[in-house]
């Protein structure tokens, strides 16, 4: 397929691969840590340079990622690859720093219902919990990414007001987060809402270059929403190899935007990513065999070898 560029779009997009963390945390199958390590190595070999490796949450809450201490040391040979990890609190930060993590992320909610479901705290209480985490990470010269969940809709509260998202986003920026990932956790956003939120965040003094987008594909809107964000100037897009993932604390959340589906669109627009689509597709097929189910990615399905 020959690329057909669209004027005004960025020349290059950084894909923030979340499959090993956000993807696997919602899988029923518990993969061995050495399989996860090979998965991450295969992602890196396909050209992905930012791969969210794991989460240092308590094993009770996310048993799929209980092997973080065994997994992370197996990734030390990945020179030039950013390997951010999720940390929920100071204890999680301690565990991550002890293993040499050089980038961390915190996961905030913009709605009270999800903050209670995910963190058992109010929004303000969760931000207070993140305050020392972010401060200590920055003291250790470890940059922090802030995830904002439920930016567009919440399964308990319905549509989320833009000003509520802006308030939490501004708090995280003021605490020191280098980048914010705007999450459509249950996949209900449409392009007009994306434009409205990005415009409001810019109006609150948060520049587009500090924003990433993280869409789920519940209603098939993830690519349309991503393209809208690109037209606004966003250059970092979260995606999950093979479309893995959802959210264990929001049962209506379906899979993340598939990295392969994203790459097909970006390649068609002539936007560089540095990622080899064929090699990544092979990786997702390999992982699907370990998970015992087919990949939900339409691009993976289309590019898969067909039986005669």
N, C-alpha and C positions, 0 to 999 in steps of 0.2 A: 504494500500500500504506500503510495507516494504521499508525503505530508502536504497538507494545505494549511499554511499558517493563517492565523486570524490577527489582524492588527491590534496592538494594545496589550497583548498577552505577554507574560514574562518569557524570556528566552530559555530559562532553566528553572526547574522545580526540584526542591529537595524532598524526597520521599522519606517520611519518618515511619519506618516499618515497626508496627506494633504487634505483629503476629505472635512472637514468642511470649509476650506478656498478656496483652489485652485479648489476643486470640485464644491462647491455650487456657487462660483462666476460666473460660466458660465451657470447655470441652468436658464431656463426661469421662472420657478415657484419661487415665493418669499415665503420661508418657515417662519412660525412664529418663534420668537426667542426661545420659550419654546420647540418647536420641535427640533431646532438645539441643544439646551442644552441637551435634551434627547439623541439625536444622539451621542454627544460627550461622555456622560456618558455610553452609550452602547458600544462605541468603547473602552473606558477604561475597562469596565467589560470584554471585550473579550481579554484583555491582552496587548493592545497597551499602551506604556508608553511615547510616544512622539506624541502629537496630535496638529497640527497647528489649533488654535481655530478660528481665524477670522482675519480681516484686518482693520486697522484704516485709511483707505483712505477716501476721501471725498465721501459722499453718492451719489453725482451727478455722479461719475465715476463708482462706483460699487454698485448699489442700493440693490443688493442681500445681501450685508454685512453692510447695513446702521444701523443695530441694535447692533453694537459691544458693546456700552455702557450698553445696557440692557442684552446682552448675557453673557459677561465676568464675572460679579459678581455671576452668577448662577453656576460657575465652581469652586468656592473656596473650595468645599468639596473634590475635587479630589486630595487627598494627594498622593505624589509620582509620579504624572503624569506631565510631562513637557508640558506646554501649550504655545508654542511660538506664536507670533502674527506678522503680517506684518505691517511695518510702512513706509510710503512713504517719510516722511519729518519730520522736527522738531515738527510741530503741531501734526502729528500722534504719534510721540514719547511721547509728553506731555500727550495726551489722554491715551495712553497705560500705562505709568508710574503712572498716577493718579489712575488707577484701579488696580494697583499692579502687572502688567505684569513683569515676571522675565526673559523672553527671548524674543528677537525681531529679525526681519529679514528685510533686505532691498532687493529690487528687481532691479538689474541692467541689462542692455542690452549690448551685445558685438557688436551689429551692430547699425549704425547710423539710419537706417530706422525705426527699432523697438523702439529705444530710443525716436525718434520723435513721433511715434504712441502711445507709452505707457506713456511717461513722458513729451512729448512736449519739449524735451531738446536734445542736443547732448550727446554723451557718456561722454565726459569730463565734460559737465555742470551737468549731473546727478551725476557723481562721486563727483563733488564739493558740490552738494546738500547733498549727503550722509555723507560727511566728518564730519560736526558738529553733525549729528545724531549718528554716530558711536562713536564719542568722548564722547558725553554726556551720551550715554548708558553705555559705559565702566566706566565712572566716577561714575555712579549709580550702578556699579557692576552687570550690566545686559549684558550677552553675546549676540553677534550679529552674525547671520547667513547671508551670502551673497548669493543671488540667481543670477546666470548668465543665462540669457535667450538667445536663438538663438545660442547655442554653436556649432551647426553642420550645420544648414541651416536656411535661412531667406526667407520669401515669396516674398520679394522685391529684395533682393540682391543675392539670390542663395546660393551656398556653401560658408561656412564661413572659412576663413583661420585660421589654428591652432594658428599662432602667434598673431592674433587679440584676441583670447580667452585668451591666456596666458597673454597678456598685461593687460587686465581688471582684470583678476584673481589676478595677482601680485599686482595691485593697491588696491584691496579690502583686501587682506592679509595685506599689509603694513598699511592700515587704521585701522586694528585691528579686522577684522572678524575672528571668531574662526573656522568657517566651511564654505566651499563653496559648493553649490549645482549646479551641471552642468546640465543645462536644454536643452533637445532636444525638444524645444517648439512646433515644427510642426511635430515631429516624423519622420524625414527623415534619421537619423543616421543608420549606419550599423556597425557591430562589429569591423572591421578594423579601422574605424574612431575613435571609442571609445578608442581602444588601443593607437592609435597615439596621441590623446589628453592627455590621462592620462600620457603617457610617457613624453610628452613635458612639462606638468605641473610639474612633478617630476624634470625634467631637469632645470626648472626655480626655483628650491628650495622650491616647495610646496609639502609637504609629502602627501602620499596617505591617511594617517589617518585623514587629514583635509578635505578630499573630500567626497562628497555624489553624487549620480546620480539621475536624475529626467527625466525619459523617457515617451514620449507619444507614442501611439501605432498605428499611422496613417497607417503605412505599415506593421503592425504585427511584428515589430522588437524589441519591448520593452523588452521582456524576453531574447532574444538572446543578446541584448546589456547589459542587467543587468548581465547575466552570464559572459560575457566578463569582466565587471568591477570587479566582484567577483574574477575572476582568477587573476586580477591585484592586489588584496588586499583590494579593497573597502569593507567596512563593514556597510555603512549606505545607505539605499535605500529609496527614496521617492515613495510613492504609495497612491492611493486614493480608499477608500472602494467602491466596486461596479463598479470601473472604471469611477467614476464621473469626470467631468471637461473638460477643454480645455483652451482657453484663449480668453477673450472678445475683445482683441486688435489684435488678429491674427486669422482671420476667418478660415484659413486652419488647425488650431490646433484641433485635436480630443481629445478624452479622455485620461486621465492619465493611466499609468499602473495600473491595478486593484490590490488592496491589496490581494484579494483572489487568483488571478492567480499567484502572486509572492509567496504567502505562499505555494501553491500546489507544485511549483518548489522547494522551499527551503526545505520543508518537505521531498520531494523525494530524496534530496541530503543529508539528515540528518543534515541540518543546523538549529540550534535552533533560535527561535524568541520570544518565550514566549506568542505567540498569538494563541487563540483557533479558528481554521478555521471554524468549524461548527457554533460557536457562532457569529463570524463575518459575515458569510453568512446570518444568520438570521437577523442581523442588516441591511445588505444591502437590503434584501427583504422588511423589514419593511420600510426603507427609500424610496425604489422604489414605494411603495404603496402611500406614501405621495407626491411623485413627479408625480405620475400618469403615469409612464412609466416603462418598465422592465429595470433591470440592464444590461449594456452591457458586464459585466464580463462573460467569458465563464465558469469559475469555479462556479460562483454563479448559472448560468443556469443549469450546470450539477448536482449540489448538491441540487437543488430546488426540493421540493416535486412535483411529477408528478400526474396529474389528471388521474384517471382510465377511 
